[in-house]
Amino acid sequence: MNQAFVITGGPGGGKTTLLEALAERGYRVAPEGARRIIRARLAQGLSPRPDPAAFAREILASDMEQYRAVQALDGVTFFDRGVLDALYMLDQARAITREEVDALVRRFPYSNIVFLLPPWEAIYGTDAERDQSFEEAVEVFQGMSRWYTQWGYRTVEVPRVAVANRIAFIQKIIGPDSTQAGFTGVDL
């Protein structure tokens, strides 16, 4: 069974908080590449994002590298977004063909179950790395749901509840046979 689980959705759904809590419980976590790229660009005095296609290509390269780094390891890994998220961005920018997407989806498979965190207005906020409006976050969430479903994944919406309850919800779905990595999350 593929134990590479994607946690995705629009900005402001609590992905980072959830992933940090999963790491504290001993699960391996692969952080989101977009925030790292934005931080690096800001540190260099650049705009947070280049044009959408170039930004998506940078994220895709980062996500593929993370995926490859984790594949040789045993146990469950939770990815803060996945290769398909970057492919969605490229598709939205009309910067990739369906054939290219299909080839990359096959080359970078995740568990069939994708955890989708809906935008949560009560916790939503913007910062230097997240500048989308709440309405844009809802659009991204809906797009991710359609996109992952289109490529054969089963999306499971994680309820808007306390972090411990979100973890219990996820653990129930991945089952008791899923093993933890045995160490705190890693920054790949």
Residue pairs with C-beta under 8 A, 6 or more apart in sequence:
1 111
1 177
1 178
2 109
2 110
2 111
2 112
3 75
3 76
3 77
3 111
3 174
3 178
3 179
4 67
4 70
4 71
4 77
4 79
4 109
4 110
4 111
5 76
5 77
5 78
5 79
5 110
5 111
5 113
5 114
5 115
5 170
5 174
6 78
6 79
6 81
6 82
6 84
6 85
6 110
6 111
6 114
6 115
6 148
6 153
7 15
7 18
7 19
7 78
7 79
7 80
7 81
7 114
7 115
7 117
7 158
8 15
8 81
8 82
8 84
8 85
8 114
8 115
8 116
8 117
8 144
8 148
9 15
9 116
9 117
9 118
9 119
9 140
9 141
9 144
10 118
10 119
10 132
10 136
10 137
10 138
10 139
10 140
10 141
10 142
10 144
11 119
11 124
11 130
11 132
11 136
11 137
11 140
12 119
12 120
12 121
12 123
12 124
12 125
12 130
12 134
12 137
13 117
13 118
13 119
13 120
13 137
13 141
14 117
14 120
14 123
14 160
14 163
14 166
15 32
15 80
15 81
15 117
16 32
16 80
17 163
18 117
18 158
18 163
18 166
18 167
19 29
19 31
19 78
19 80
19 185
20 29
20 185
21 163
21 164
21 166
21 167
22 29
22 78
22 167
22 170
22 185
23 29
23 184
23 185
24 184
24 185
25 167
25 180
26 180
26 181
26 182
26 183
26 184
27 75
27 76
27 77
27 78
27 180
27 181
27 185
28 70
28 73
28 75
28 76
28 77
28 78
28 180
28 181
28 183
28 185
28 186
29 77
29 78
29 79
29 80
29 185
29 186
30 66
30 67
30 69
30 70
30 77
30 78
30 79
30 80
30 186
30 188
31 80
31 185
31 187
31 188
32 80
32 81
33 58
33 59
33 62
33 63
33 66
33 81
33 86
34 55
34 59
34 81
34 129
35 129
36 62
37 55
37 58
37 59
37 62
38 48
38 49
38 128
38 129
39 129
41 47
41 48
41 49
41 50
42 48
42 128
42 129
48 128
48 129
48 131
49 55
50 58
51 93
52 89
52 92
52 93
52 95
53 90
53 93
53 95
55 89
56 86
56 89
56 90
56 93
56 95
57 86
57 90
57 95
59 85
59 86
59 89
60 83
60 86
60 87
60 90
60 104
63 79
63 81
63 82
63 83
63 85
63 86
63 108
64 83
64 104
64 108
65 188
66 79
66 188
67 79
67 82
67 83
67 108
69 188
70 77
70 79
70 188
73 181
74 179
74 181
75 179
75 180
75 181
75 182
76 174
76 178
76 179
76 180
76 181
77 181
79 110
82 108
82 110
82 114
83 104
83 105
83 108
83 110
84 105
84 108
84 110
84 147
84 148
84 151
84 153
85 144
87 96
87 101
87 104
87 105
87 147
88 143
88 144
88 147
90 96
90 101
91 101
91 147
92 143
101 151
105 151
110 153
111 174
112 152
112 153
112 154
113 153
113 154
113 156
113 173
113 174
114 148
114 153
114 154
114 155
114 156
115 155
115 156
115 158
115 170
115 173
116 141
116 144
116 145
116 148
116 155
116 156
116 157
116 158
117 141
117 157
117 158
118 141
118 157
118 158
118 160
119 134
119 137
119 138
119 141
120 160
121 134
122 160
124 134
124 137
126 132
132 140
144 155
145 155
145 157
148 155
149 155
156 173
158 166
158 169
158 170
159 165
159 166
159 169
161 169
171 178
